[in-house]
Amino acid sequence: MARATLLAFCAVLLGGLAPGQDAKPTDDAPPAGFKRYLPRGRIPALDEPHFVKAAEAQIPEDAWVLGVVLNGQARAYELNLLTRHEVVNDRFGDQPVATVWCPLANTAVVYDRRVGGRELRFEPSGVLMGGSIVMQDKETDSFWPILQGEAQYGALRGERLDLLPVSEKMLWKEWRRRHPDTVVLSSGGREYLPRNPLEPYLASSYGFRGTEAEDKRLPTKEPVFGFEQAGRHYAAAAKDLVGGRAYPVGKGFVFLYRPPGAALNDDTRAFSSVSGFEQRSGGWVEKGTGALFDGTKRAFVSGSTASSAVAALTGFDTFWYVWSLNHPHTGLLAP
């Protein structure tokens, strides 16, 4: 099953699998951009994930992991292994979550799986929207594009998922140093896969199967950070965020940060404030409280206490064509 999944991925990238028709599970027309590339179930989600202790995990120190901390528990999911499944229906205490990795969009998200008092289980639908995966819940067969967090098609159309700011991508050695008590996803007796079948795609300037950005303000494959604020969508080029950048957005301000020398997998850290942000003596400060941004911790601190005036802002690291096709009226933040 694992080998077949990876081969299926490569076949799609190389053009070996022709796209099928748009998904049509009901009489309603699906949204523009819905395209089926794989049969549902070809990429198997994990409904009962297994974890091992960090000391037992066989992972190279320089492997990238998606780390999640929630309800006092730390877990790591190696990205190549996560590519095999894309969706993990997990649980942190009493809180059910979907840990999601879209390798095509280079996007990781964690959603609460509860909708209207009902717990859902998700899996890759085999459908893409604008180059990113669309999940399908097993209870109603509704379709959920991961960059929108809202059912766009099916019985639960219009329902939203809560996006949780609890995940961060980093090298395994760094995650383990920060969270020595972490447990690690293990699938098929492995915690790590040495090969990423999407490396040629990620290294190219082309979108998936030749998909291009219709919005030409940035190149198709430009890495960006996208987010929603006060009902509007915005994006900023990742290269403009190195060392930090502040922007007025709506009635407030946002601060977006990427570290110098950031790799593609590095996360953008995002914060919002009513008072705004400014540079003082070469560092970034939240103006209302004087809280300082700590580049090592990638957070605003005042002494040893985080400033309550600065709120973490959830968003998506992805490519311009993916973000702009999913959100065609997005505002582009100038450098």
Legacy VTK file of the C-alpha trace (Angstrom):
# vtk DataFile Version 3.0
C-alpha trace
ASCII
DATASET POLYDATA
POINTS 335 float
0.000 0.000 0.000
2.774 2.452 0.921
4.752 1.800 -2.247
1.611 1.988 -4.389
0.739 5.338 -2.843
4.146 6.835 -3.628
4.056 5.440 -7.154
0.619 6.928 -7.655
1.947 10.312 -6.606
4.857 10.078 -9.034
2.556 8.926 -11.821
0.358 11.978 -11.370
3.364 14.295 -11.394
4.738 12.719 -14.537
1.407 12.743 -16.301
0.747 9.014 -16.018
-2.727 9.513 -14.512
-5.123 11.648 -16.493
-7.490 13.803 -14.440
-11.061 12.579 -14.248
-14.175 14.651 -14.334
-15.017 17.303 -11.761
-16.335 15.769 -8.554
-20.152 15.592 -8.649
-21.559 13.760 -5.638
-24.832 15.742 -5.707
-26.974 17.500 -8.275
-25.399 20.848 -7.354
-22.511 21.997 -9.510
-19.142 21.910 -7.711
-17.150 25.140 -7.337
-14.847 26.226 -10.131
-11.448 24.616 -9.850
-12.540 21.253 -8.426
-10.654 18.573 -10.351
-10.282 14.888 -9.544
-6.786 13.463 -10.027
-6.922 10.294 -7.929
-9.656 7.945 -6.756
-10.885 8.587 -3.259
-8.949 6.430 -0.817
-5.830 6.078 -2.978
-3.972 8.124 -0.360
-5.056 6.541 2.941
-5.733 8.781 5.915
-4.878 7.509 9.388
-7.863 7.121 11.704
-6.019 5.404 14.554
-2.491 6.820 14.438
0.288 5.083 16.353
3.055 7.003 18.124
6.385 6.035 19.653
8.637 7.828 22.118
11.325 10.116 20.766
14.071 7.776 21.930
12.551 4.978 19.843
11.997 7.016 16.689
14.357 6.369 13.781
14.600 9.859 12.271
17.729 11.679 11.030
18.414 14.902 12.865
18.055 16.997 9.705
14.662 15.579 8.697
11.747 18.015 8.649
8.833 17.356 10.956
5.494 18.965 11.598
5.312 19.516 15.337
2.059 20.015 17.218
1.576 21.059 20.842
-1.969 20.917 22.165
-3.454 20.316 25.600
-0.014 19.826 27.071
0.970 17.108 24.585
3.727 17.344 21.949
3.719 15.213 18.791
5.879 15.116 15.673
4.982 13.957 12.174
7.870 13.490 9.725
6.905 15.249 6.495
7.863 12.528 3.998
5.927 9.991 6.048
3.020 12.415 6.286
3.063 12.730 2.483
2.036 9.077 2.376
-1.195 9.844 4.268
-1.785 13.630 4.076
-4.495 13.500 6.764
-4.177 12.134 10.301
-7.368 12.009 12.358
-5.783 12.529 15.728
-6.893 13.296 19.267
-5.202 15.358 21.966
-7.006 14.472 25.145
-10.677 15.119 24.471
-9.998 17.320 21.457
-10.266 15.637 18.032
-8.129 17.248 15.345
-7.124 16.667 11.746
-3.398 17.104 11.175
-3.101 17.853 7.467
-0.113 18.097 5.133
-0.521 19.069 1.487
2.835 18.387 -0.204
1.718 20.008 -3.471
0.925 23.295 -1.733
3.726 22.849 0.820
1.091 23.641 3.435
0.476 22.209 6.898
-2.657 22.890 8.937
-4.379 21.556 12.030
-8.181 21.714 12.171
-10.585 20.871 14.969
-12.716 17.974 13.674
-15.879 19.033 15.489
-18.613 20.693 13.452
-21.953 21.572 15.012
-21.391 19.218 17.923
-20.534 16.385 15.562
-17.122 14.753 15.260
-15.963 14.171 11.685
-13.221 12.001 10.205
-11.418 13.292 7.127
-9.464 11.775 4.259
-7.937 13.007 0.973
-10.749 13.077 -1.580
-8.483 12.735 -4.618
-9.782 16.148 -5.683
-7.619 19.256 -5.893
-8.689 22.873 -5.823
-6.184 25.360 -7.140
-3.308 22.934 -6.598
-4.167 22.057 -2.988
-5.882 19.009 -1.565
-9.563 18.853 -0.779
-10.517 16.718 2.191
-13.723 14.698 2.312
-15.408 13.736 5.554
-16.446 10.120 5.988
-19.726 10.971 7.680
-21.413 13.139 5.004
-19.016 13.008 2.009
-18.785 16.813 2.018
-15.722 18.413 0.393
-13.397 20.689 2.405
-10.578 22.562 0.570
-7.822 22.869 3.142
-6.932 26.472 2.291
-10.496 27.552 2.963
-11.511 25.540 6.004
-15.118 25.564 4.861
-17.184 22.879 3.177
-17.603 24.026 -0.416
-19.664 21.119 -1.640
-21.970 18.517 -0.127
-24.373 18.212 2.794
-22.289 20.422 5.110
-21.685 23.173 2.566
-21.048 26.475 4.350
-19.943 24.885 7.642
-16.503 25.943 8.874
-13.646 24.217 10.666
-11.667 25.907 13.429
-8.047 26.432 12.372
-5.761 25.858 15.354
-2.459 27.783 15.703
-0.697 24.826 17.318
1.715 23.545 14.670
5.197 24.412 13.479
7.564 22.861 10.950
11.203 22.469 11.939
14.133 20.076 11.868
13.736 17.007 14.051
16.804 17.841 16.144
15.349 21.244 16.991
11.863 19.906 17.758
13.297 17.217 20.022
15.470 19.768 21.811
12.436 21.943 22.513
10.122 19.053 23.338
12.120 16.109 24.718
8.876 14.444 25.828
7.450 14.404 22.306
6.011 11.310 20.715
6.399 10.566 16.998
4.004 9.273 14.358
4.868 5.725 13.276
3.228 4.117 10.250
4.027 0.685 8.892
6.767 0.375 11.502
8.547 3.516 10.270
8.842 7.058 11.571
10.746 8.404 8.547
10.903 8.022 4.790
14.190 9.037 3.129
12.735 10.131 -0.197
10.325 12.882 -1.105
8.703 11.960 -4.454
7.742 15.591 -5.023
11.258 17.035 -5.024
11.291 17.662 -8.825
7.972 19.518 -8.567
9.071 21.595 -5.567
12.325 22.555 -7.306
10.537 23.677 -10.472
8.933 27.021 -11.292
5.747 25.333 -12.506
2.465 24.648 -10.799
1.018 21.163 -10.523
0.340 19.658 -13.963
1.078 23.042 -15.546
-1.415 25.014 -13.452
-0.556 28.718 -13.540
-1.529 31.700 -11.446
-4.229 33.716 -13.179
-3.233 36.677 -11.013
0.088 37.827 -12.477
1.163 40.128 -9.638
3.606 37.413 -8.545
5.174 34.448 -10.364
3.130 31.235 -10.256
5.372 29.360 -7.810
6.365 32.317 -5.602
6.282 31.215 -1.928
3.830 33.357 0.034
2.139 33.609 3.401
-1.624 33.982 3.122
-4.138 34.807 5.837
-7.640 36.087 6.508
-8.365 39.215 8.515
-11.786 40.779 9.105
-13.334 38.750 6.297
-10.704 39.638 3.672
-7.786 37.615 2.365
-4.214 38.864 2.106
-0.848 37.512 1.016
2.766 38.600 1.222
5.776 37.216 -0.626
7.889 35.109 1.731
11.098 36.758 0.548
9.822 40.133 1.798
9.309 38.821 5.336
12.901 37.891 6.188
13.826 39.738 9.376
10.236 40.862 9.885
7.781 43.193 8.199
4.827 45.179 9.573
1.707 46.087 7.590
-1.496 48.023 8.258
-4.419 45.661 7.586
-8.003 46.790 8.039
-8.344 48.585 11.376
-5.224 47.008 12.843
-1.720 45.880 12.036
0.065 42.609 11.376
3.665 41.579 11.830
5.032 38.773 9.651
8.426 37.181 10.250
10.725 34.701 8.556
14.239 34.050 9.827
17.322 34.937 7.768
18.288 32.009 5.566
14.824 30.463 5.921
14.230 27.250 3.991
11.039 26.612 2.033
9.734 24.464 4.896
10.313 27.133 7.536
7.126 28.620 8.959
6.152 32.256 8.761
5.257 33.588 12.212
2.375 36.044 12.202
0.923 38.372 14.834
-1.755 41.048 14.986
-2.045 44.189 17.091
-4.346 47.187 17.341
-1.464 49.534 18.220
0.983 48.459 15.543
4.644 47.510 15.325
7.852 49.470 14.757
11.595 48.983 14.676
13.654 50.314 17.566
17.407 49.893 17.768
17.304 47.238 15.089
14.584 45.177 16.774
10.811 44.951 16.422
8.497 46.274 19.131
4.722 46.173 19.633
3.961 49.854 20.148
1.140 49.539 22.655
3.088 47.600 25.271
6.709 47.814 24.203
6.848 44.014 23.925
10.026 42.963 22.080
10.185 40.385 19.334
12.585 37.563 20.152
13.897 36.050 16.921
15.072 32.917 18.706
11.702 32.229 20.308
9.913 33.792 17.315
7.500 35.483 19.672
6.874 38.843 21.322
8.023 38.947 24.916
8.160 41.595 27.630
10.856 40.492 30.007
9.923 36.842 30.462
6.193 37.340 29.905
4.512 37.259 26.510
2.500 40.385 25.760
-1.250 39.805 25.837
-1.704 42.716 23.413
-0.160 40.666 20.607
-2.322 37.905 19.176
-1.036 34.975 17.132
-2.414 35.142 13.599
-3.242 31.900 11.816
-2.385 31.567 8.139
-0.883 29.409 5.412
2.591 29.105 3.948
2.053 28.070 0.339
2.653 29.108 -3.283
1.154 32.135 -4.998
-0.778 30.139 -7.583
-2.347 27.977 -4.874
-3.338 30.915 -2.686
-4.566 33.205 -5.456
-6.599 30.493 -7.189
-8.278 29.619 -3.893
-8.739 33.298 -2.996
-8.940 35.235 -6.277
-9.704 38.585 -4.605
-6.763 38.482 -2.248
-4.942 41.661 -1.303
-1.187 41.603 -1.928
0.858 43.327 0.769
3.608 45.457 -0.753
7.156 45.151 0.620
LINES 1 336
335 0 1 2 3 4 5 6 7 8 9 10 11 12 13 14 15 16 17 18 19 20 21 22 23 24 25 26 27 28 29 30 31 32 33 34 35 36 37 38 39 40 41 42 43 44 45 46 47 48 49 50 51 52 53 54 55 56 57 58 59 60 61 62 63 64 65 66 67 68 69 70 71 72 73 74 75 76 77 78 79 80 81 82 83 84 85 86 87 88 89 90 91 92 93 94 95 96 97 98 99 100 101 102 103 104 105 106 107 108 109 110 111 112 113 114 115 116 117 118 119 120 121 122 123 124 125 126 127 128 129 130 131 132 133 134 135 136 137 138 139 140 141 142 143 144 145 146 147 148 149 150 151 152 153 154 155 156 157 158 159 160 161 162 163 164 165 166 167 168 169 170 171 172 173 174 175 176 177 178 179 180 181 182 183 184 185 186 187 188 189 190 191 192 193 194 195 196 197 198 199 200 201 202 203 204 205 206 207 208 209 210 211 212 213 214 215 216 217 218 219 220 221 222 223 224 225 226 227 228 229 230 231 232 233 234 235 236 237 238 239 240 241 242 243 244 245 246 247 248 249 250 251 252 253 254 255 256 257 258 259 260 261 262 263 264 265 266 267 268 269 270 271 272 273 274 275 276 277 278 279 280 281 282 283 284 285 286 287 288 289 290 291 292 293 294 295 296 297 298 299 300 301 302 303 304 305 306 307 308 309 310 311 312 313 314 315 316 317 318 319 320 321 322 323 324 325 326 327 328 329 330 331 332 333 334
